[in-house]
């Protein structure tokens, strides 16, 4: 991988995921070039704006693993871009050779981060396109088949990115309708444009509410151990000019007790069929505190994050990351050398603590076993979603 520093977009033309709306400072998390994937390096924000250029599937995989790119929707898009990159750089002599290499690439990308279901969803979409394009194809002079599969995989990857941004905007419209005219939102981790194909989910709702003329301010959990709230969410909100106050994770209950929080909104990395929500570690604690203080707690995520094949949160694989992220985050020693440290990247909030789940097909209310499945069925039938009413 190579790194480009600077405050502007990468020099070479690229297409991909990112908010291209008219507001100031909106960001593009990743983009697909002709033979490269370009990432805004989120490990360097807010101190520096640097772009990482991935020129191989391994480069893309490492960008996901090291959280150069992060957020479930963005990880899914990165997986799709990685497979389009494989196709662009493939010199396979036959369709069979191409598909063997494709499957190797897909397996490598699937090993990167286990919790975010969007990654596996995107890989499967790309797999279907590759297989359908090459079904019954034989090697021919000029390898026209290779150009065709390259074209179709690139188009599918860009559609995955574009559909995510369009879905974010629908989700945000549904979600902002749940907020009062004057509202103080507490959010956790980063579920904005940096984590998605553009606009954002939890932050998208906040943005949409502001665009609708609502008076919204935000309390931003710092989100330890990697400070995605402090580094990324606070940065995004400042780019947008949205009033935001950074707090430590342990302050949330205090601000709720003082009546300074009206609603909790966070994203999701995987949502089980029963409505259990896997999200960044600390989300469960916020939901418990919200319930104790009588506050609504919403999870916002596209339908691609809903995994109807996973019955409950107990079946979700929780990624365990390096203890050094806790004891020595970004190289800063904050604990005695040699101390044991645990570092689960996510927790699971039980469905009973989630007031509603906001998706790009509408709002799901309890019981989630019914409402999530109905939203998925409506979306698969290509009918526009609408908010489900309580009961």
N, C-alpha and C positions, 0 to 999 in steps of 0.2 A: 504494500500500500504506500501511496505517496501523500504528502500533506501540502496543502496550499493555505497560506495565511492571508488574512485580510478581511475587510468588512463587507466586501461585495460578493456576488454570486460567482461560481466557477466560470472561467473564461470561455471554455468550449461550450457549444450549444448542447443542452440536455433537456430531457423531458422527464416529468415525474411528479412526485408527491410534494405538495406544499401549497400554502394559501397564496393565491394570486389576486386576492380582493384589493379593494382600493384603500384600506386603512393603512396607516403608517406602520412601518416596522414589522410587518408580518413575515413569517419565516418559512423556508423550505428545508425540510429535514433531510430529504434524499431525492436523488434524481438519476435517471437512466440516460447515459450517453450512448454513443454508437458501440463502443467496446469497453465501457467502464460504468461503474456505479459510483456516484459522488454522494458522500455523506457530510452533513454538517456535524462536526465532531462535538457531541454533547458532553463529553468528559472535560472539555476545555472551557465551556461556558460557566460563568459569564465573563471570565477574565480575558478570553481571546475568542475570536471567530476564526476557526480553521476548518478547512474542507479536506476530507480524506478521500482519495481516489482508489477505488478497488478495481483491480484488473483481472481478478480470478475469483472463482467460487470460494476458494479458501480465504481470500481477502474479505469477501462479504461475510463469511461465517465468523471470522475473527472480529469484524466490526460489530456483529450482533452479540457475540460472547463478551466482549470488553465494554459493551454499552456505549460505543460510539453512536449507535442508533438504538433506541429503546422505546418502550410503549408497544402494547400488543398489536394495534393496527399497523404501526410503522414497521414492526418486525415482520409481520405478514407481507407487507409490500416489499421489504428488503429481500425476503425469500423469493418472491416472484421475480424481482429484478435480478437476483443472483442466477436464477435459471435462464432468464433471457440472456444474461451475460454469457453463461455456458454455451448457449446456442450461437451467439454472435462470434465466439472465439473457437467453436468446434471445427475441426478439420476431419471429421469422421468420413470414412470412405463409403459406408453403407448405412441405411436406416437402422439396421440392427446395432451397428457400432455406436451410432448416435444415441440410441435409447439406452444402451448399457452405460454410456458415460453420463447420460441424463439421470439415470437412477442413482449412480454413485454421487452425483452432485446433490440430488434431492435428499439422500440419506445424510450427507455431511451437514446440510443446512438444518435438517430435522433434529440433529443432535445438539444444536446450539443452546436452546433454552426450552425446557420441557413444559412450562406452565401456560404460556400464551398460546391459546388454541388457534388464533388467527394465522400463525405460521403454518400449521399443518393444513388448515383450510386452503391457504393460498398455494401451497405446494401441490395439493391434490388437484386444484383447478388447472395448474400448469401441466401436471401429469396427463390429465384428460386431453388437453389440447395437443400435447406432443403425440400421444398414442393415436388419437383420432386423425391427426394430420398425416401420420405415416402408416396408417393401417392399409395393408395391401400394397404399399409402395415398394418398388424395387429400385436398385441403383441404376441411374441412367446417365448418359453422357452429359457433362456440364453440371451434374448434381443439382438440377432444378429443385428437387425435393428438399435439399438443404436450405436453399434460399426461402422456400415456402414455409418450412417449419420455423426458421428464424423470424420471418415476418409475423407469423401467427403468434408465436410465443411473446414477441415484443409487444404486439397489440394487446394480448391478454394481460400482460404485466401492467401496461399503462392503463388499461381499463380497470384493473383491480385498484390502482392508485386513484384514478379519477372517480370511480364509484365510491371510494371511501370518503373523499372530500365532499361529494354531493350528499352522501348519507349523513356526514357530520352536520351539514347545514339543516337537513330535515330533522335530525335528532335534536339539534339545538333549538329549533323552532318549537318542537313539542315540549322540550324541557323548560324553556323560558316561560311558557304559559303557566307553569307550576309555581313560579316565584311571585311574591307580592310586589307592588309598585316600589316599595322601599325595602331593601333586603341586605342583610349581612351574611355572606356565605363563608363557611369554613371548608377549605379543600385540602387534599392530601396528595403528595407526590406530584406528578405532572401529567395531565391529560389534556394537553393543548395541541396546537399545530405541530409542535416538536414530536409528539407521540403518535401522530396519525398521518393520514394523507393530506391533511390541511384543515384548518379551522378549529378542530378539537372536539372533544366530547364534554367532559365536565367543564373545561374552560370555554368550550364553544357555547354552552348554555349561558354562561356569564356574559360572553361577548354578545350573544343574541339578545339577552335581556337589556344590555346597555343600548344596543341598536334600536330596541323597541321603546327607548325613552325611560327605562326604569332606572331608579337610583340604586345601584349595586356597588357594594364594597366587599373586599375579600380579606379574610384572615388566611394566611398561607402557612401551613405546617412545614417546617424545614425538611422533614422526612429523612431521618437517619436510617442507615449509616452513610448513604451517598448523597444526601442533601438535594434530591431532585426538586423539592419544593423551593428551597432557598436559591439554588443555582438556576433552575429552569423556569418554574412557574412564576416566581417573582420577576424574573427577567422578561418573560412573555407579557405579563400584565403591565410592566413598566413600558414596554414597547407600544402597548395599546393605549396607554394613558389611563388605565383602570385603577382606581384607588386600592392599594394593597398594603397590608401590614404583615410582616414576617414574625412568626412566633415559633418557639421550640415545641416539639411534639408534646411535651409534658405540660404545656400551658393550656391545652384545649379545654379541659374540664373547668378550669378557673374562669375562662372567658364565657363559657356556657353558663356557669353559675351566676355571673354578673349580668346576664341578659344581653350579652354582646354578640350572640350568634342566633340567626334565625333559621338556618338550614345548613345541612352538611351534604356536600356533593363530592363524590369521587368516581373514578373510572372503574375498569375491570379488565383482568387479563383472561379470565375464563368464568363463565356463568353456567352452573349446572342446571339440569332440567327442573329441579325443584326450587331454583332461585337463589341457592347459595352462591356467594360471590367471592372469587379469589381475586385479590388485588394487593397492591403494595403493602408490605408489613406495616402494621399500625392502623390499617383501615378498620379492622375488627374492633379495636379499642375505641375508635371514634364513634362507631355505630352503637356500642354499649353506652358510651357517654351521652350520645344523642337521645337514646331511649330513656335514660335516667333523667334527662332534663326536658322530656316531652317535645323534642325537636324532630322534624322529618329528616330522614337520611335517604338520599337517592344515589343509585349507581347508574352511570351513563356509559353505554357501550354499543357499538354496532351489532347487528344480529350475527355477524361472523364471529363474535365473541361468545355467543350462546351455544353451548355444547349439549344438545339434547340427548346425545349418547352417553353422557356422564350423568348418572342419576342424582348424586348428591355431592356436596363439597368434600366428603370423606374420600371420594374416588379421584380427586384432583392431585396430581403429582406436584409437590411444592419444591421448587428449586432451592438447593442449598448452595450458597456462594462462599467464597473464601473468607475465613475468619479475619484475615488481614484487612478486609474492608471495614471491620468493626474496630480493630485494635490500631490500625495504621491507615486511616482513610486518606487517600491522595498523598501518601508518604509521611503524614503527620502522626507521630507516635503519641497516642492518647491513653495508653494502658500499659501496665508493667510488662516488659518482655516475657514471653512464655506463658502468660495467662491464657486459659482456655476461653474460647469465644464461640458462640453460636451465631449463625447468620442465615436464617431462612429469608428468602427474598420476598415471600408473599405470606398472607394469612387468608383464612376463609371466614367471611362474615355470614352467619346463618341467615337464611331467608326471612326468618321472623323479625329480624332487626332492620330489614330493608323496606322502606315505605313504598317505593316503586322503582322499577327498572326502566330507564328511558333509552329507547333504541331508535334506529333510523326508520323503523316501521311503525312506531307508535310507543305509547307508554303501557307497560305491563304492570298490573296490580295483582296482589294476592287473590286467589291462589295461583302461584306462578306455574305450577305444572300445567294448568290450563291456558293461562294467558300467553306464556312464552311460546307454547306450541301453536296456538292460534295465530300469533303474529308471524311465526315462521311459515305457516301454511299460507297465510295471506300474501307474504312476500314472495314465496315460491310461485304463487299464482299470478305474480306481477301486478297485484292490485296495491294501490297506495295505502299505507298503513294509517290508522287513526288511533287516537288515544283510547285505551280501554277504560271503562268506568269501573269504579269500585263495585265489589260484589260479583 
